[in-house]
Every structure is written in C-alpha cells, then in structure tokens.
Amino acid sequence: MKRAMSFVLLFASAACQRGASEETAPPVVSVRVAKAETGTIAQPIELVGTITTRHEAAVSSKVSGQIAQMPLLKNRRVRAGDVLAQIEARDLAAQRAEAEAAVATAKEAIAPAEAALENARRTWERRQGLYAKGGISKKDLESSQLDVANAQGALKTAHSKVAEAVHHLGSLDAQLSYAAVRAPFDGIVTEQFAYQGDFAASGVRLLTIADASSVIVKAPLSAGAAALVHPGDAAAVMPDDLPGTVLQSAVSLVGRSADPQSRAVEIWVTLPNPNGQLRPNSAARLTIDSSATRGAVIVPTPAVTLDASNASGGTVMIVDAQSVAHEVHVTVGVHDNQRTQITSGLRGGETVVIEGNYGLPDKTKVTIAQ
C-alpha cells in the first residue's frame, strides 16, 4: 500500500511539473509579413474637378436676317465647314446682281478708252513729223500732246471704275457667304439658342460648338498644396458618370495666379476623349501624386501603428532570423491607404509584420502564415 501511494505521489508531482513548464512556455503567434522596400512614393492629393471641353466656340451670324434654314442641331456632331444655318439674304442677292452689272458696264468703257488713246498717240506722232518739217505750228503739236494726256487719264479712270465695281462685288460676295453660318471646327453642338424662322441679329449667338475629342479636368487647389504639384505629376481621374472607371494621365497645367475670392489655384489634367464618353460639365474626382520621393523606404501601411491618428511617429514590428518580433520606433513621411514612407527607423529589406502586429508584445516568438 505504501509503495502504491508513493507511485501516485510521484506521478502527481511529475504532472504538476509538466503543467508548470507548459504554463511558462512563451506563446507563438501567427503573423503575416512583407518586406520593407526601397522605391518612389508620392503624397496623394484628392480633389473634385469639373470636366470641360478643350475647345469651345460661340457661333453667330455676321449678317442680320430671318433664319431660312436651320435644323435641330443640339447634341449633333458636325464637321468643320458644315452649314449650320442659312440666313435670308434676298436683298443682298439683288445688290450683288446690280454690282455684277456695274462691273460689266465699267469694263465696256475700257475698249473705247484704249482706242481713243491709240488714236491720240498716232496723231501726236504724225504731227511731230510735220512740226519737224515746219508743216504745223508748235501750238498744234502741243494740242495733240494734250489729247494724249487726256486719253491716258480717261483710260486710267475707266480702269479705276472697273476696280471699284469689282471690289464692291467682292464685298457683296463676302456678305452673301456670311448668310451661310458654318461650323468653325469639328465638334458637337452643345447648345442651340435659335431655330428656323427666328430673326438672327448680327453678332448674336446662335449655337455653341465644343470639340470634345479631348477634355480638361479643372480642379481648385489651395495655394499651399499647389506648391507641391508640378506639370507632369501622375494623376488618376475617376468620372462620376463612369463608376469604377479610373483614367490615368498627368497634370498638364498648374495655375500661376490664385482666384481673388477663394484664393484657390486651378489645376488642369488633360484627357483624350475619342469616343466622347467623358461628358463636358460633369464632375470627376482626381488623385494627384505630388512631391514624389525617390529612394524612399516603403512599407505596407498596415505595418505601421501610429502613436495617434495624425502623428508622424509610431512603431513597426520586424521579424529577425530566429522568428522573433521586435518593436522598432519609426518616423513616417508621405503615405496613402496602401503604402507608407519610413523616414527613420528602417533602412529597407527588413521583414515587417503587416497582420497580427496590433498589441503584439516585443520579442514575441512568431510563426509566419502563408
């Protein structure tokens, strides 16, 4: 009986020692990791902009009159030179007919004037010979010379009248050509303010045409933030009319002056629009990568635990070769939802914990989850 009791006591003592050993064994935590890399990172700036056309023109008539022909053109694609409206111009047509007749009449006077000049010259040449032989007086010779001068003047006047009549005819032709209102370039009619039968006053807008083959997304940005943006910075455009669509481009212009009211600087991003899918005057969200830093140490953003939501300092858990996690204090730079720049604390190449790092004690044994 004593031997049995001793065996039970020994077994219980061994069990207690094993339990105590298991309680003091350090826990092993499963984590996911990534490498701290060296590369280029930029601070994203998010804006809301408006899509505008690159070229837009207000089309008006250069002559006044009733609109004789003008179809419904709004939203229609037109080509440069297409007739958009025809202005009634019967009065101009009548004036042109009169001017054409005046040109013909003026030209009819050229031949008689040329013949008169030729006769006057021959007479003068003949009288020069007679005067040399003493057959006529000097007064007769001078009279013949005056006839030549008068004939030259008459011919010159006839030519001037022809030129004046032709100029007047050309002016009327130009005015008649203005009666046909044409598209100045390829584009889409975005607005129509007059219709067939309306009276078109000279210089009053009839249509608005926009070239939507390329568009500009314009967005306001504070002057301080604009100092960090430069032409050529990468930009992502997300049109509100096309959910899920992200168009990649670059900043094409940074305004050199600020709006006097809002103090904002305008940023332009140009986008091709060959299919017309981007609608002018609609909204779009922009993300601009500004202040790009090359050779930066970059870690996935979940690897960093900030001291506060707006702090520039925090901690990163790195895993050594023995699979032990160590807490490292770091300073962060630019960042977004996916990547964060580490300006101090890491040199690049470290294995950092990206999942399971929250509340992870320093020097904890870890196992890396695949």
C-alpha positions, 0 to 999 in steps of 0.5 A, a space after each residue: 500500500 505504501 509503495 502504491 501511494 508513493 507511485 501516485 505521489 510521484 506521478 502527481 508531482 511529475 504532472 504538476 511539473 509538466 503543467 508548470 513548464 507548459 504554463 511558462 512556455 512563451 506563446 507563438 503567434 501567427 503573423 503575416 509579413 512583407 518586406 520593407 522596400 526601397 522605391 518612389 512614393 508620392 503624397 496623394 492629393 484628392 480633389 473634385 474637378 469639373 470636366 470641360 471641353 478643350 475647345 469651345 466656340 460661340 457661333 453667330 451670324 455676321 449678317 442680320 436676317 430671318 433664319 431660312 434654314 436651320 435644323 435641330 442641331 443640339 447634341 449633333 456632331 458636325 464637321 468643320 465647314 458644315 452649314 449650320 444655318 442659312 440666313 435670308 439674304 434676298 436683298 443682298 442677292 439683288 445688290 450683288 446682281 446690280 454690282 455684277 452689272 456695274 462691273 460689266 458696264 465699267 469694263 465696256 468703257 475700257 475698249 473705247 478708252 484704249 482706242 481713243 488713246 491709240 488714236 491720240 498717240 498716232 496723231 501726236 506722232 504724225 504731227 511731230 513729223 510735220 512740226 519737224 518739217 515746219 508743216 504745223 505750228 508748235 501750238 498744234 503739236 502741243 494740242 495733240 500732246 494734250 489729247 494724249 494726256 487726256 486719253 491716258 487719264 480717261 483710260 486710267 479712270 475707266 480702269 479705276 471704275 472697273 476696280 471699284 465695281 469689282 471690289 464692291 462685288 467682292 464685298 457683296 460676295 463676302 456678305 452673301 457667304 456670311 448668310 451661310 453660318 458654318 461650323 468653325 471646327 469639328 465638334 458637337 453642338 452643345 447648345 442651340 439658342 435659335 431655330 428656323 424662322 427666328 430673326 438672327 441679329 448680327 453678332 448674336 449667338 446662335 449655337 455653341 460648338 465644343 470639340 470634345 475629342 479631348 477634355 480638361 479636368 479643372 480642379 481648385 487647389 489651395 495655394 499651399 498644396 499647389 506648391 507641391 504639384 508640378 506639370 507632369 505629376 501622375 494623376 488618376 481621374 475617376 468620372 462620376 458618370 463612369 463608376 469604377 472607371 479610373 483614367 490615368 494621365 498627368 497634370 498638364 497645367 498648374 495655375 500661376 495666379 490664385 482666384 481673388 475670392 477663394 484664393 484657390 489655384 486651378 489645376 488642369 489634367 488633360 484627357 483624350 476623349 475619342 469616343 466622347 464618353 467623358 461628358 463636358 460639365 460633369 464632375 470627376 474626382 482626381 488623385 494627384 501624386 505630388 512631391 514624389 520621393 525617390 529612394 524612399 523606404 516603403 512599407 505596407 501601411 498596415 505595418 505601421 501603428 501610429 502613436 495617434 491618428 495624425 502623428 508622424 511617429 509610431 512603431 513597426 514590428 520586424 521579424 529577425 532570423 530566429 522568428 522573433 518580433 521586435 518593436 522598432 520606433 519609426 518616423 513616417 513621411 508621405 503615405 496613402 491607404 496602401 503604402 507608407 514612407 519610413 523616414 527613420 527607423 528602417 533602412 529597407 529589406 527588413 521583414 515587417 509584420 503587416 497582420 497580427 502586429 496590433 498589441 503584439 508584445 516585443 520579442 514575441 516568438 512568431 510563426 509566419 502564415 502563408 
